[in-house]
Amino acid sequence: MLTLHHAPGSRADRILWLLEEMGLEYELNSMAFHPKDLKTDEHKARHPLGRVPVLDDGETRLFESGAIAEYLLSRYGDGTLRPDEASPLFPQYLQWFHYAEGTMMPPINTIVTHTILLPPERRNQEMLDMAQRLAGKVLVPIEAQVADKDYLIGDFSGADIMLGHAMVVCGRLKLVTDNHPNLKAYIERIKGRPAFIKALGS
Ligand SMILES: N[C@@H](CCC(=O)N[C@@H](CS)C(=O)NCC(=O)O)C(=O)O
């Protein structure tokens, strides 16, 4: 049995959404996105930094949302939500899948840290401004990529779980503006998917 250790509003939402897209059975260990749940000895035994997501599959345990997504698709996907390695779409799939954690999330992490997580007296306006400028630049290629496609590589794929989730977060942080009409439409498409609604609500 698969068990997802999850906290709502975190990157663990990616995996909850993916499990629903794949129609897999799973158990959910729902925790608060708060040190009182994440920094316990029990959870730090699962993830050395006390973070989410963590997935258990029998004796196998892994953390890192991208690794978990690739694991689920490789082991249980039966070719769905990922182009075949021989397909010309496969390199594009890899690129946009990894753009999420590699390029998009670093400025988002800084923005969330300096607007929500840190107490007001420890927030740094210069770091926030820099991160907001960088996030604006990082969004440009994604806006172009979904100009003529419903999803990042055409059909919905694991890349949309990874980067689509980051776009939903960018929407919440008001980083997606009237300068991003394609991204706005992309986010609405994602939020309208039945598996997204089942996993994460509207
Ligand atoms: N690159 C990791 C990042 C994991 C991560 O930072 N998770 C955040 C939630 S989005 C977390 O658990 N933060 C709690 C903390 O650091 O105390 C992944 O994609 O899984």
The ligand as an SDF file (V2000), in Angstrom:
LIG
                    3D

 20 19  0  0  0  0  0  0  0  0999 V2000
   12.5610   20.0100   -3.0980 N   0  0  0  0  0  0  0  0  0  0  0  0
   11.7120   19.4270   -2.0730 C   0  0  0  0  0  0  0  0  0  0  0  0
   11.2470   20.5340   -1.1600 C   0  0  0  0  0  0  0  0  0  0  0  0
   10.4880   20.0130    0.0430 C   0  0  0  0  0  0  0  0  0  0  0  0
   10.0210   21.1720    0.9070 C   0  0  0  0  0  0  0  0  0  0  0  0
   10.7250   22.1830    1.0940 O   0  0  0  0  0  0  0  0  0  0  0  0
    8.8090   21.0320    1.4620 N   0  0  0  0  0  0  0  0  0  0  0  0
    8.2610   22.1000    2.2630 C   0  0  0  0  0  0  0  0  0  0  0  0
    6.7820   22.2570    1.9510 C   0  0  0  0  0  0  0  0  0  0  0  0
    6.4890   22.9250    0.3600 S   0  0  0  0  0  0  0  0  0  0  0  0
    8.3420   21.7490    3.7340 C   0  0  0  0  0  0  0  0  0  0  0  0
    8.0780   20.6390    4.1130 O   0  0  0  0  0  0  0  0  0  0  0  0
    8.6840   22.7370    4.5600 N   0  0  0  0  0  0  0  0  0  0  0  0
    8.6750   22.5900    5.9710 C   0  0  0  0  0  0  0  0  0  0  0  0
    9.9680   23.0150    6.5870 C   0  0  0  0  0  0  0  0  0  0  0  0
   10.9540   23.2150    5.8650 O   0  0  0  0  0  0  0  0  0  0  0  0
    9.9730   23.1430    7.7890 O   0  0  0  0  0  0  0  0  0  0  0  0
   10.5410   18.7080   -2.7520 C   0  0  0  0  0  0  0  0  0  0  0  0
   10.2110   19.0770   -3.8860 O   0  0  0  0  0  0  0  0  0  0  0  0
    9.9910   17.7680   -2.1680 O   0  0  0  0  0  0  0  0  0  0  0  0
  1  2  1  0
  2  3  1  0
  2 18  1  0
  3  4  1  0
  4  5  1  0
  5  6  2  0
  5  7  1  0
  7  8  1  0
  8  9  1  0
  8 11  1  0
  9 10  1  0
 11 12  2  0
 11 13  1  0
 13 14  1  0
 14 15  1  0
 15 16  2  0
 15 17  1  0
 18 19  2  0
 18 20  1  0
M  END
$$$$
